[in-house]
Protein backbone atom coordinates (compact mmCIF):
# COMPACT_ATOMS: atom_id res chain seq x y z
CA UNK A 1 0.00 0.00 0.00
CA UNK A 2 1.28 3.48 -0.88
CA UNK A 3 2.32 5.49 2.13
CA UNK A 4 1.10 9.05 2.66
CA UNK A 5 2.88 12.16 3.93
CA UNK A 6 0.93 15.28 4.86
CA UNK A 7 3.29 18.24 5.04
CA UNK A 8 3.01 21.75 6.45
CA UNK A 9 0.84 21.05 9.48
CA UNK A 10 0.28 24.18 11.58
CA UNK A 11 -2.56 23.45 14.02
CA UNK A 12 -4.05 20.77 16.24
CA UNK A 13 -7.18 20.16 14.17
CA UNK A 14 -5.17 19.31 11.07
CA UNK A 15 -2.68 17.21 13.03
CA UNK A 16 -5.43 15.11 14.57
CA UNK A 17 -6.99 14.58 11.13
CA UNK A 18 -3.63 13.36 9.85
CA UNK A 19 -3.37 10.89 12.75
CA UNK A 20 -6.99 9.73 12.74
CA UNK A 21 -7.01 9.02 9.01
CA UNK A 22 -3.87 6.94 9.03
CA UNK A 23 -1.14 9.01 7.37
CA UNK A 24 2.34 7.55 7.62
CA UNK A 25 4.37 10.77 7.82
CA UNK A 26 3.60 14.27 9.10
CA UNK A 27 5.74 17.19 8.03
CA UNK A 28 6.57 20.36 9.95
CA UNK A 29 8.09 23.24 7.96
CA UNK A 30 11.08 25.07 9.43
CA UNK A 31 11.98 26.99 6.28
CA UNK A 32 11.61 30.75 6.02
CA UNK A 33 9.09 32.55 3.80
CA UNK A 34 6.42 29.85 3.85
CA UNK A 35 2.84 30.28 5.09
CA UNK A 36 3.37 26.93 6.82
CA UNK A 37 6.51 27.84 8.75
CA UNK A 38 6.59 27.03 12.47
CA UNK A 39 9.15 27.70 15.15
CA UNK A 40 10.60 24.64 16.81
CA UNK A 41 8.68 25.43 19.98
CA UNK A 42 5.39 25.72 18.07
CA UNK A 43 6.00 22.39 16.35
CA UNK A 44 7.01 20.79 19.65
CA UNK A 45 3.75 21.96 21.26
CA UNK A 46 1.79 20.28 18.48
CA UNK A 47 3.78 17.06 18.68
CA UNK A 48 3.61 16.96 22.48
CA UNK A 49 -0.18 17.28 22.33
CA UNK A 50 -0.32 13.77 20.89
CA UNK A 51 -0.51 10.71 23.07
CA UNK A 52 2.40 8.28 23.11
CA UNK A 53 0.32 5.85 21.04
CA UNK A 54 -0.41 8.56 18.45
CA UNK A 55 3.26 9.52 18.25
CA UNK A 56 4.21 5.89 17.72
CA UNK A 57 1.74 5.61 14.81
CA UNK A 58 3.43 8.17 12.55
CA UNK A 59 6.86 9.47 11.51
CA UNK A 60 7.57 13.15 12.16
CA UNK A 61 9.53 14.94 9.43
CA UNK A 62 11.24 18.32 9.69
CA UNK A 63 11.45 20.22 6.41
CA UNK A 64 14.39 22.58 5.92
CA UNK A 65 15.54 24.66 2.94
CA UNK A 66 19.30 25.23 2.69
CA UNK A 67 19.83 25.07 6.46
CA UNK A 68 23.02 25.02 8.46
CA UNK A 69 23.78 22.06 10.72
CA UNK A 70 23.34 24.39 13.71
CA UNK A 71 19.84 25.37 12.56
CA UNK A 72 18.84 21.73 12.32
CA UNK A 73 20.27 21.00 15.76
CA UNK A 74 18.34 23.94 17.24
CA UNK A 75 15.12 22.34 16.02
CA UNK A 76 15.80 18.76 17.02
CA UNK A 77 16.77 19.96 20.50
CA UNK A 78 13.12 21.05 20.90
CA UNK A 79 11.08 18.47 18.99
CA UNK A 80 11.38 14.76 18.35
CA UNK A 81 11.93 14.29 14.63
CA UNK A 82 12.19 10.90 12.99
CA UNK A 83 13.45 12.22 9.65
CA UNK A 84 14.98 15.33 8.08
CA UNK A 85 13.72 16.62 4.72
CA UNK A 86 16.07 18.82 2.70
CA UNK A 87 14.06 20.81 0.18
CA UNK A 88 16.58 23.31 -1.16
CA UNK A 89 19.78 23.18 -3.18
CA UNK A 90 21.70 21.03 -0.72
CA UNK A 91 24.59 19.07 -2.19
CA UNK A 92 25.06 15.30 -1.84
CA UNK A 93 27.95 16.04 0.51
CA UNK A 94 25.68 18.11 2.73
CA UNK A 95 23.08 15.32 2.82
CA UNK A 96 25.80 13.04 4.17
CA UNK A 97 26.87 15.70 6.66
CA UNK A 98 23.30 16.01 7.98
CA UNK A 99 22.97 12.24 8.35
CA UNK A 100 26.23 12.03 10.27
CA UNK A 101 25.47 15.06 12.45
CA UNK A 102 21.93 14.04 13.42
CA UNK A 103 21.93 10.26 13.06
CA UNK A 104 18.54 10.64 11.36
CA UNK A 105 17.35 9.44 7.94
CA UNK A 106 17.23 12.14 5.25
CA UNK A 107 14.64 12.73 2.54
CA UNK A 108 16.14 14.79 -0.30
CA UNK A 109 13.68 16.67 -2.48
CA UNK A 110 14.50 17.02 -6.17
CA UNK A 111 12.63 19.43 -8.42
CA UNK A 112 11.53 17.94 -11.74
CA UNK A 113 10.42 19.65 -14.95
CA UNK A 114 12.11 17.77 -17.80
CA UNK A 115 13.82 14.42 -18.31
CA UNK A 116 17.14 16.19 -17.80
CA UNK A 117 16.21 16.84 -14.15
CA UNK A 118 16.01 13.11 -13.51
CA UNK A 119 19.81 12.93 -13.70
CA UNK A 120 19.82 14.26 -10.13
CA UNK A 121 18.55 10.89 -8.94
CA UNK A 122 21.92 9.21 -9.53
CA UNK A 123 23.67 11.99 -7.61
CA UNK A 124 21.51 11.67 -4.52
CA UNK A 125 20.25 8.11 -4.26
CA UNK A 126 23.48 6.80 -2.74
CA UNK A 127 23.47 9.35 0.09
CA UNK A 128 19.74 9.78 0.80
CA UNK A 129 17.37 7.43 2.60
CA UNK A 130 14.41 8.67 0.55
CA UNK A 131 14.02 10.87 -2.51
CA UNK A 132 11.05 13.19 -3.02
CA UNK A 133 10.29 14.18 -6.62
CA UNK A 134 8.53 17.54 -6.69
CA UNK A 135 7.54 19.96 -9.42
CA UNK A 136 9.95 22.70 -10.41
CA UNK A 137 8.49 26.21 -10.23
CA UNK A 138 10.89 29.13 -10.57
CA UNK A 139 11.40 30.97 -7.30
CA UNK A 140 9.55 28.41 -5.17
CA UNK A 141 11.00 25.47 -3.27
CA UNK A 142 7.79 23.54 -2.58
CA UNK A 143 4.10 23.74 -1.80
CA UNK A 144 3.53 25.18 -5.25
CA UNK A 145 0.28 23.41 -6.11
CA UNK A 146 1.67 22.58 -9.55
CA UNK A 147 2.25 19.09 -10.89
CA UNK A 148 4.75 17.95 -13.51
CA UNK A 149 4.55 15.41 -16.31
CA UNK A 150 4.24 12.12 -14.43
CA UNK A 151 5.05 10.15 -17.58
CA UNK A 152 8.68 11.25 -17.09
CA UNK A 153 8.78 8.76 -14.23
CA UNK A 154 7.47 5.74 -16.11
CA UNK A 155 10.82 4.03 -16.50
CA UNK A 156 12.87 5.50 -13.70
CA UNK A 157 15.01 3.29 -11.52
CA UNK A 158 15.56 4.50 -7.97
CA UNK A 159 17.63 2.51 -5.48
CA UNK A 160 15.91 4.02 -2.43
CA UNK A 161 12.24 4.58 -1.58
CA UNK A 162 10.77 7.68 -3.19
CA UNK A 163 7.81 10.00 -2.80
CA UNK A 164 5.77 11.76 -5.47
CA UNK A 165 4.88 15.38 -4.73
CA UNK A 166 3.77 18.46 -6.61
CA UNK A 167 0.19 19.45 -7.33
CA UNK A 168 -1.41 16.39 -5.79
CA UNK A 169 -4.87 16.71 -4.24
CA UNK A 170 -7.81 14.43 -3.37
CA UNK A 171 -9.11 14.62 -6.93
CA UNK A 172 -5.98 13.51 -8.78
CA UNK A 173 -3.92 11.31 -6.45
CA UNK A 174 -5.72 8.16 -7.62
CA UNK A 175 -4.96 9.08 -11.24
CA UNK A 176 -1.29 9.60 -10.39
CA UNK A 177 -1.09 6.22 -8.68
CA UNK A 178 -2.77 4.52 -11.63
CA UNK A 179 0.12 5.71 -13.83
CA UNK A 180 3.19 5.37 -11.62
CA UNK A 181 4.13 3.52 -8.45
CA UNK A 182 5.92 5.68 -5.88
CA UNK A 183 6.53 4.30 -2.42
CA UNK A 184 4.69 7.30 -0.97
CA UNK A 185 2.80 10.42 -1.97
CA UNK A 186 3.31 13.82 -0.38
CA UNK A 187 0.80 16.68 -0.24
CA UNK A 188 0.71 20.14 1.28
CA UNK A 189 -1.21 22.88 -0.55
CA UNK A 190 -3.51 20.29 -2.14
CA UNK A 191 -5.27 19.69 1.18
CA UNK A 192 -5.59 23.34 2.21
CA UNK A 193 -8.62 25.60 2.45
CA UNK A 194 -6.34 28.64 2.18
CA UNK A 195 -2.57 29.16 2.11
CA UNK A 196 -1.09 27.43 5.12
CA UNK A 197 -4.45 26.33 6.54
CA UNK A 198 -5.15 22.60 6.19
CA UNK A 199 -8.69 21.27 5.69
CA UNK A 200 -9.31 18.21 7.89
CA UNK A 201 -11.85 16.94 5.35
CA UNK A 202 -9.43 17.29 2.44
CA UNK A 203 -6.77 15.50 4.48
CA UNK A 204 -9.19 12.63 5.10
CA UNK A 205 -10.24 12.51 1.43
CA UNK A 206 -6.64 12.54 0.20
CA UNK A 207 -5.50 9.74 2.49
CA UNK A 208 -8.53 7.61 1.61
CA UNK A 209 -7.98 8.07 -2.14
CA UNK A 210 -4.26 7.28 -1.89
CA UNK A 211 -4.68 4.23 0.32
CA UNK A 212 -7.55 2.77 -1.74
CA UNK A 213 -5.62 3.17 -4.98
CA UNK A 214 -2.08 2.41 -3.92
Residue pairs with C-beta under 8 A, 6 or more apart in sequence:
1 211
1 214
2 177
2 181
2 182
2 183
2 184
2 185
2 210
2 211
2 213
2 214
3 24
3 25
3 183
3 184
3 185
4 22
4 23
4 24
4 25
4 184
4 185
4 186
4 187
4 206
4 207
4 210
4 211
5 23
5 24
5 25
5 26
5 27
5 61
5 163
5 184
5 185
5 186
5 187
6 14
6 18
6 23
6 25
6 26
6 27
6 187
6 188
6 191
6 198
6 203
6 206
6 207
7 26
7 27
7 29
7 36
7 61
7 63
7 142
7 143
7 186
7 187
7 188
8 27
8 28
8 29
8 34
8 36
8 63
8 143
8 188
8 189
8 192
8 196
8 198
9 15
9 18
9 26
9 27
9 28
9 36
9 46
9 198
10 36
10 38
10 196
10 197
10 198
11 46
11 197
11 198
12 46
12 49
13 198
13 200
14 198
14 199
14 200
14 203
15 26
15 46
15 49
15 50
16 200
17 198
17 200
17 201
17 203
17 204
18 26
18 58
18 203
18 207
19 26
19 50
19 54
19 57
19 58
20 204
21 203
21 204
21 207
21 208
22 207
22 211
23 58
23 203
23 207
24 58
24 59
24 184
25 58
25 59
25 60
25 61
25 83
25 184
25 186
26 58
26 59
26 60
26 61
27 61
27 62
27 63
27 85
27 186
27 188
28 38
28 43
28 46
28 47
28 60
28 61
28 62
28 63
28 79
28 81
29 36
29 37
29 38
29 63
30 37
30 38
30 40
30 43
30 62
30 63
30 64
30 67
30 71
30 75
31 37
31 63
31 64
31 65
31 67
31 87
31 88
31 141
32 65
34 143
34 196
35 195
35 196
36 143
36 188
36 196
38 46
40 74
40 75
40 77
40 78
40 79
41 78
43 62
43 75
43 78
43 79
44 78
44 79
47 55
47 60
47 79
47 80
55 80
59 82
59 83
60 79
60 80
60 81
60 82
60 83
61 81
61 82
61 83
61 84
61 85
61 107
62 72
62 75
62 76
62 79
62 81
62 83
62 84
62 85
63 85
63 87
63 142
64 71
64 72
64 75
64 84
64 85
64 86
64 87
64 88
65 86
65 87
65 88
65 141
65 142
66 88
66 89
66 90
67 86
67 88
69 97
69 98
69 101
72 84
72 98
72 101
72 102
73 101
73 102
75 81
76 102
76 104
81 104
82 104
82 105
83 104
83 105
83 106
83 107
83 129
83 130
84 98
84 102
84 104
84 105
84 106
84 107
85 106
85 107
85 108
85 109
85 132
86 94
86 95
86 98
86 106
86 107
86 108
86 109
87 109
87 132
87 134
87 141
87 142
88 141
90 98
90 108
92 123
92 124
92 126
92 127
93 127
95 106
95 108
95 124
95 127
95 128
96 127
98 104
98 106
99 105
99 106
99 127
99 129
105 129
105 130
106 127
106 128
106 129
106 130
107 128
107 129
107 130
107 131
107 132
107 163
108 124
108 127
108 128
108 130
108 131
108 132
109 131
109 132
109 133
109 134
109 141
109 142
109 165
110 117
110 120
110 121
110 124
110 131
110 132
110 133
110 134
111 117
111 134
111 135
111 136
111 137
111 141
112 118
112 133
112 134
112 135
112 136
112 148
112 152
112 166
113 135
113 136
113 148
114 152
115 152
117 136
118 152
118 153
118 156
121 131
121 156
121 158
124 131
125 131
125 158
125 159
125 160
126 159
128 160
129 160
129 161
130 160
130 161
130 162
130 163
130 183
130 184
131 158
131 160
131 161
131 162
131 163
132 162
132 163
132 165
132 186
133 153
133 162
133 163
133 164
133 165
133 166
133 182
134 142
134 144
134 165
134 166
134 186
135 144
135 146
135 147
135 148
135 165
135 166
135 167
136 148
137 144
137 146
142 165
142 188
143 188
143 189
144 166
144 167
144 189
145 167
145 189
145 190
146 166
146 167
147 166
147 167
147 168
147 172
147 176
148 166
148 167
150 164
150 176
150 179
150 180
151 179
153 164
153 180
153 182
154 179
154 180
161 183
161 184
162 182
162 183
162 184
163 182
163 183
163 184
163 185
163 186
164 176
164 180
164 182
164 184
164 185
164 186
165 185
165 186
165 187
165 188
167 190
168 176
168 185
168 186
168 187
168 190
168 206
169 187
169 190
169 191
169 202
169 206
170 190
170 191
170 202
170 205
170 206
170 209
173 185
173 187
173 206
173 209
173 210
173 213
174 209
174 210
174 212
174 213
176 185
177 185
177 210
177 213
177 214
178 213
181 214
185 210
185 214
187 206
189 195
190 202
190 206
191 198
191 199
191 202
191 203
191 205
191 206
192 198
192 199
192 202
193 199
193 202
